[in-house]
Amino acid sequence: MKQLTIALFLIGLAFSGQAQLKTPAPSPTQTIKQDFGLASVELSYSRPGMKGRKIFGDLVPFGKVWRTGANSATTLTFGDDVTIGGTKIPAGKYGLLSIPDKKSWTLIITKQLDVTSPAAYDAAQDVVRTEVKTMDMETALESFTMQFANVKPNSCELHIMWDRTAVALPISTDVEGKVMAQIDQLMNKDNRPYFNAAMFYMDNGKDLKQALAWFDKAVEAQPSAYWIQHQRANCLAKLGRKDDAKAAAEASKKLAAEQKNDDYVKLNEKLLAELNK
């Protein structure tokens, strides 16, 4: 009886050792978080490999709903409201599905977060459907890959790539409206964000005279801030006030040299060279 107990114990140890064996996932999960607009967008998906297989039209059939990855459902989480395919989508977590075809794909943002097979898909849960054209890649991509590209303050693209096929999903968000509302609100407080507001106005084609007035206030508050003087010089240049822009650039260059910031010394030298043409 004692020998039987020992034997059973040893068998249990053997099975326990097998249960703890860890091997690489055949389709590893990747999570990407990208700052976007005033918030972020996060993507979670699994990455199958080609492994010598024919992908689109075979492993991934044409004309059928695909989870856009492997294993678990693919999800997108928007930290702020976005617009896709002309539809405004509230901040939140959504599923990403696709229907690949030879010349174009239908990309679907859905409320469903658990679709791993066509049978589980419910079209009534669609938030938006949009059709995008396929693009041919020169080199075959072994691992299924998605990434955020062409990221700008108010727009970006989700690139979906595998084998020699790629598609791009445009995503946009209303940054300008939100920032303008913040500026209107914060300019009525004691601690006013003059520099950031001026930069936004200058970079987004707003009233340059108003931007300059805010740069002046920012310089007044921080007279040794060479970076503020440099941007003030840029604003003056955009207004066509070359002599004033040169004076501001020289002031910024002097301050940057005193504070041993060679980068801004060079930036001001470059601006001065352009102003002296």
C-alpha positions in Angstrom: 0.0 0.0 0.0 2.9 2.3 0.9 4.6 1.6 -2.5 1.3 2.3 -4.3 1.0 5.7 -2.5 4.6 6.6 -3.5 4.0 5.6 -7.1 0.8 7.7 -7.3 2.7 10.6 -5.8 5.5 10.3 -8.4 2.9 10.2 -11.3 1.3 13.3 -9.9 4.6 15.1 -9.9 5.2 14.1 -13.5 1.8 15.5 -14.6 2.4 18.6 -12.5 5.7 19.2 -14.3 4.0 18.8 -17.7 1.3 21.3 -16.7 3.9 24.0 -15.9 5.6 23.7 -19.3 5.6 27.1 -21.1 6.1 27.4 -24.8 5.9 30.4 -27.2 2.4 31.4 -28.3 2.0 30.5 -32.0 0.1 33.8 -32.5 1.5 36.1 -29.9 -0.7 39.0 -28.6 0.4 42.6 -29.1 -1.1 45.7 -27.4 -0.2 49.1 -28.8 -1.1 52.4 -27.1 -0.8 55.5 -29.2 -1.2 59.1 -28.0 -3.8 60.6 -30.3 -5.5 64.0 -30.2 -6.0 64.9 -26.5 -6.2 61.3 -25.4 -5.0 57.9 -26.8 -6.1 54.9 -28.8 -5.2 51.3 -27.9 -5.2 48.3 -30.1 -5.0 44.6 -28.9 -4.7 41.8 -31.3 -3.0 38.5 -32.0 -0.3 38.0 -34.7 -0.4 34.7 -36.7 2.4 33.9 -39.1 2.3 32.9 -42.7 4.3 29.6 -42.1 4.3 28.8 -45.8 0.6 29.1 -46.1 -1.5 31.0 -48.7 -3.2 33.7 -46.7 -5.9 35.8 -48.4 -8.4 33.8 -50.3 -7.4 30.6 -48.5 -6.4 30.7 -44.8 -8.4 34.0 -44.6 -11.3 33.5 -47.0 -12.6 36.3 -49.2 -16.1 37.6 -48.5 -16.3 36.3 -44.9 -16.1 38.0 -41.5 -12.6 37.7 -40.0 -11.6 38.5 -36.5 -8.6 40.5 -38.0 -6.0 38.4 -36.2 -6.0 35.1 -34.3 -7.1 33.7 -30.9 -9.1 36.3 -29.0 -11.1 39.1 -30.7 -9.3 42.2 -31.8 -10.3 45.3 -29.9 -9.8 49.1 -30.2 -10.2 51.4 -27.3 -10.6 55.1 -27.9 -9.9 57.6 -25.1 -11.9 60.3 -26.8 -14.6 60.5 -29.4 -13.4 59.7 -32.9 -14.8 59.7 -36.4 -14.4 56.7 -38.8 -16.1 56.4 -42.1 -18.1 59.6 -41.5 -19.6 58.3 -38.3 -18.8 59.8 -34.9 -17.9 57.1 -32.4 -18.0 57.8 -28.6 -15.0 57.1 -26.5 -14.9 53.4 -25.4 -13.9 49.9 -26.3 -15.0 48.3 -29.5 -14.3 45.2 -31.6 -12.5 45.4 -34.9 -13.7 43.0 -37.7 -13.0 42.8 -41.4 -14.3 41.3 -44.5 -11.3 40.9 -46.9 -11.6 40.8 -50.6 -9.2 41.0 -53.6 -9.5 44.7 -54.3 -11.1 46.1 -51.1 -11.9 45.3 -47.5 -14.9 46.1 -45.4 -13.7 47.2 -42.0 -16.2 47.0 -39.1 -16.2 48.7 -35.8 -18.6 46.7 -33.6 -19.9 46.8 -30.0 -19.1 43.1 -29.9 -15.9 42.4 -28.0 -15.9 38.6 -28.4 -16.2 37.7 -32.1 -13.8 34.9 -32.9 -15.7 33.3 -35.7 -18.2 34.4 -38.4 -21.0 32.6 -36.6 -20.7 34.9 -33.6 -21.0 38.1 -35.6 -24.1 40.1 -35.2 -24.5 42.9 -37.8 -27.0 44.6 -35.6 -24.1 45.5 -33.2 -22.2 47.4 -36.0 -21.1 50.9 -35.1 -19.8 51.7 -38.5 -18.7 49.9 -41.7 -16.3 51.4 -44.1 -14.7 50.1 -47.3 -11.0 50.6 -48.0 -8.9 49.7 -51.0 -6.2 47.1 -50.8 -2.5 48.1 -51.5 0.2 45.7 -52.7 3.4 45.5 -50.8 6.7 44.7 -52.5 7.9 42.4 -49.7 5.8 39.7 -48.0 5.2 40.2 -44.3 5.5 37.0 -42.4 3.7 38.1 -39.2 0.3 39.7 -39.3 0.9 43.3 -38.3 -1.1 46.3 -37.4 0.2 49.8 -36.5 -0.8 53.4 -36.1 0.8 55.5 -38.8 0.7 59.1 -40.2 -0.2 60.3 -36.7 -1.2 64.0 -36.7 -2.9 66.1 -34.0 -6.4 65.4 -35.4 -6.0 62.3 -37.6 -4.1 59.0 -37.9 -4.3 55.7 -39.8 -4.5 52.1 -38.6 -2.4 50.1 -41.1 -3.3 46.4 -41.4 -0.7 44.3 -43.2 0.0 40.6 -43.9 1.7 38.7 -46.7 1.8 41.3 -49.6 -1.5 43.0 -48.8 -2.1 46.2 -46.8 -5.1 48.4 -46.0 -5.4 51.6 -44.1 -8.3 52.8 -41.8 -8.5 56.6 -41.4 -9.3 57.8 -37.9 -10.0 61.5 -37.0 -10.8 63.4 -33.9 -11.9 67.0 -33.1 -8.9 68.5 -31.5 -9.4 72.1 -32.5 -12.8 72.4 -31.0 -11.7 71.0 -27.7 -8.5 73.1 -27.5 -10.4 76.3 -28.5 -12.9 75.6 -25.7 -10.1 75.1 -23.2 -8.4 78.4 -24.3 -11.6 80.3 -23.9 -12.1 78.9 -20.4 -8.5 79.2 -19.2 -7.9 82.7 -20.4 -10.5 83.8 -17.8 -8.3 82.4 -14.9 -5.3 83.9 -13.1 -2.8 81.3 -14.4 -3.2 81.8 -18.1 -1.5 79.4 -20.6 -0.2 82.2 -22.8 2.6 80.2 -24.5 0.6 77.1 -25.2 -2.3 79.1 -26.5 -0.1 81.2 -28.7 1.6 78.0 -30.1 -1.7 76.5 -31.0 -2.9 79.6 -32.7 0.3 79.9 -34.7 0.5 76.2 -35.7 -3.1 76.0 -36.7 -3.5 79.1 -38.9 -5.4 81.1 -36.3 -5.2 84.9 -35.6 -1.4 85.6 -35.6 -1.9 89.0 -34.0 -3.6 87.4 -31.1 -0.9 84.7 -30.9 1.8 87.5 -30.8 -0.1 89.3 -28.0 0.0 86.0 -26.0 3.7 85.5 -26.8 4.4 89.0 -25.5 2.6 88.1 -22.3 4.6 84.8 -22.0 7.9 86.7 -22.5 6.8 89.2 -19.9 6.2 86.3 -17.4 9.4 84.4 -18.3 11.9 86.9 -19.7 14.8 84.4 -19.7 12.9 81.7 -21.6 14.8 81.5 -24.8 12.3 79.0 -26.3 9.4 81.5 -25.9 11.5 84.3 -27.6 12.3 81.9 -30.5 8.6 81.1 -31.1 7.8 84.8 -30.8 10.4 85.4 -33.5 8.7 82.8 -35.7 5.3 84.5 -35.2 6.7 87.9 -36.1 8.2 86.3 -39.2 4.9 84.9 -40.2 3.4 88.4 -39.8 6.0 89.8 -42.1 7.7 91.9 -39.5 11.2 90.9 -40.4 13.2 93.4 -38.3 11.2 92.6 -35.2 11.6 88.9 -35.9 15.4 89.3 -36.2 15.6 91.2 -32.9 13.6 88.4 -31.2 15.8 85.7 -32.7 18.9 87.5 -31.6 17.5 87.8 -28.1 16.6 84.1 -28.0 20.1 83.2 -29.4 21.8 85.2 -26.6 19.7 83.7 -23.9 20.2 80.2 -25.2 24.0 80.7 -25.4 24.0 82.0 -21.8 22.1 78.9 -20.7 24.3 76.6 -22.8 21.5 75.3 -25.1 23.3 74.8 -28.4 20.2 73.4 -30.1 18.3 76.7 -29.7 21.4 78.7 -30.7 21.4 76.7 -34.0 17.6 77.1 -34.4 18.0 80.9 -34.1 20.9 81.0 -36.4 18.9 79.1 -39.0 15.9 81.5 -38.6 18.2 84.5 -38.9 19.7 83.2 -42.1 16.2 82.8 -43.6 15.2 86.3 -42.5 18.4 87.8 -44.0 17.7 86.3 -47.5 
